[in-house]
Structure formats: structure tokens, C-alpha cells
Amino acid sequence: MVMLTTLAESTRATCGGKAATLGVLLREGLPVPDGFVVPHFGALDGEVAAALARMGDPPVAVRSSAAGEDGAGASAAGQYESVLAVQGADAVAAAIRVCRDSASSARVAGYWHRSGGDTTPEMAVLVQRLIDAEVSGVMFTPARPGDPVRVEASWGLGLAVVGGTVTPDAFELAADGTIERRIARKPTRLDRGSGGVVARDVPLERQTSSTLDDGEVTRLAALGACAADLLGGPQDVEWAIADGVIWLLQSRPVTAPLPPTPSGVPPAASLTGTPGAHGVVTGTARVVRGPDDFGRVRPGEILICPYTDPAWTPLFTVAAAIVTETGGALSHAAIVAREYRIPAVVGVPGAITRVPDGARVTLDGTKGTLTLH
């Protein structure tokens, strides 16, 4: 008989990287939502139904936990499927199959071929109580002593931040306790709805208001420091806040350093955004609005797009650099660009209309600028 594993008892050998790491944090008393893991060798639907019943059958997040995922050398950020806001045994069983099937996808194979990591299709699946977040986002703990903590946040569920579909607020907490903030316009949010995740408009008065106060940034940083100490290195942490409580939803090693926050005034002819990945490239701009345009991208061109989701990852092996209209430096697109060592600038408003297709441009991923020639 196949046995499910509680999240607190998870180990990497049977439960994969994501679940095992959360198990460490949960055992040490950090605020991690409870749940269970379906091991990579399978489970009966009846066992899943019984485990959900013991939890009170709440809405859950169903997430991949592959053996090589969330590793120190490669994150596989966004490559496997996750299904949020699932409720009921049948729906959860279907979501588990979706996550497992993604392990055999072409994009996952391409990612691991590029990264030189584990290509095994076997994968455990984490089923975890969903946090109905008022605010959520991502945090990078300091890479070196004295470096700042970087936090990105937006309203609602964290899919919008990690997926780069919204440009988040950005906060940097320095070692001396001072906080620098850049507040973005956040017109939409993702929330749990009936039957899954739904997009909603943010009221006008909240679109440009700060998602976090200084106390929340400080508390997030303290939890991040605890996670980094327990796990032995700088961490990329997904988090959520509901009813004033901070929850840690994922923690994995930081695989590539962030570009520093730029200083000074950018050139007048440049479009500006957030530095996503180091490097400077000059080349032909290729405007891509969706998958129908993928075939137009040629090697060495600079990809200009609204945002990227995992289906776009194969273009990262073709394009010389990436520009997105929305997103932050902690989004999956920026993380993968840093791992692939291609320059990126994210959160450039109106990039696909302001940059002519085929134009000659220079992208500076360290300064966060895009200059037309």
C-alpha cells in the first residue's frame, strides 16, 4: 500500500526538493501551511481523499516537488505545473496528474538539458492548504553579509508576482534597518474564486498604495534570515500575508545574484525598467505578443514581450536578451534569465508598442535600460 507523507515528515528521497525544504522549516516552527505529499511512486485516490478529509477539505495548492527542483545549481523556476485554489478529492486528484504530467513536458526537458540537471520524470506532488493572501510575493535574503534583503509584493495571490503579470512593489531593507521602496501601479490581482483562480481589478485608490509597511518588511526579513540559517545559504522565498499572519510558501537557494539597484539618471533616449539579469547586448528587437509569434524569433535577437510564462522558456535559448512590460527582478522570467546568463530588463511600460519590431537596440540588464538607435 502506498503511504502519503505529512509535510512535516518529508524528505528529499521520496518527497522531492520543495516539500523536503518546507518540511525542515515546519519542523523548526516556522509558519508553513500544513499539507501532505504524494510520493513519486504514486498514491491511490482514496488515500488523497482521506488526507484531505483529515484537513477539513479546504482549498489547497497542488505543487510539483521534483527531485532536482529547487536546487542550489538550478531552480527550475516555473517549469513544472502548479494548480492553486483546488477543492474536493476529484479536483485534487486531477491537479496531481497535471503536475506529474508536466515532468515529461518538452519545456522541462529543454530546461534540464540547458542546465545539466536531473531529467527524471518521476515527481512527488505537494498538496498544501491554500493561503487566501491579501498580499504576497517573493523575497531574496542577502547573498553576502551587509547586502540588503530584497522583497517584491503585490495584492492577492503570488502567481502575479512569480509569473511577472504585474509589476510589483519593491523594497530593500539595508543592514542598518533603513528601507528603500519603489511603489508600482498594480491594476489587477489574483484571488481564489469559485473553481480556481480569478483576476480582479484593484480599486484605483489602492493601485499605487504600498502593499507593505515597514514592520511587515522587517518581519519578512527576520523570517527569511531564519530560513537562510536553517538551510545553509541565501534563500529565494515565496510568502503570503493573510489576516496579519506571514506564511512561508516555498524556499530554495538563490541560484544567481541580482543586479544591484541602479543609481543615477538613465540616458534620455532610453526606456527604463527593473534590472533583471546582468549584461549588455546590442541587436535587433523582435516584438512577440504571444505564442503565434514564437517562430519569428531568430538567434541573437532581443525579445520584447508583455511577460513570459513557462511556455516561453525555449525562447530563452534563442534570444540574446529579454525585455518584458511587467514583472520584477524576482519573477520566474528574471530568475531563468540569470540562470541562462542572458541579460534581461523587466517592467518596461509599453515596451511592445514603443519599440518598433526590427529596430536596432541596446539592452543593459545591469542598469535596467533599453536604448533605441
Sequence and secondary structure as in RCSB ss.txt:
>XXXX:A:sequence
MVMLTTLAESTRATCGGKAATLGVLLREGLPVPDGFVVPHFGALDGEVAAALARMGDPPVAVRSSAAGEDGAGAS
AAGQYESVLAVQGADAVAAAIRVCRDSASSARVAGYWHRSGGDTTPEMAVLVQRLIDAEVSGVMFTPARPGDPVR
VEASWGLGLAVVGGTVTPDAFELAADGTIERRIARKPTRLDRGSGGVVARDVPLERQTSSTLDDGEVTRLAALGA
CAADLLGGPQDVEWAIADGVIWLLQSRPVTAPLPPTPSGVPPAASLTGTPGAHGVVTGTARVVRGPDDFGRVRPG
EILICPYTDPAWTPLFTVAAAIVTETGGALSHAAIVAREYRIPAVVGVPGAITRVPDGARVTLDGTKGTLTLH
>XXXX:A:secstr
    EEGGG  HHHHHHHHHHHHHHHHTT     EEEE TT   HHHHHHHHHHHTS  EEEEEEESSTT SS  
 TTTS EEEEE SHHHHHHHHHHHHHHTTSHHHHHHHHHHT      EEEEEEE    SEEEEEE  SSTT  EE
EEEEEB THHHHTTSS  EEEEE TTS EEEE     EEEEEETTEEEEEE  HHHHTS S  HHHHHHHHHHHH
HHHHHHTS EEEEEEEETTEEEEEEEEE  S       S   TTEEE EEEE  EEEEEEEE  SGGGGGG  TT
 EEEES   GGGGGGGGT SEEEESS  TTSHHHHHHHHHT  EEE  TTHHHHS TT EEEEETTTTEEEE 
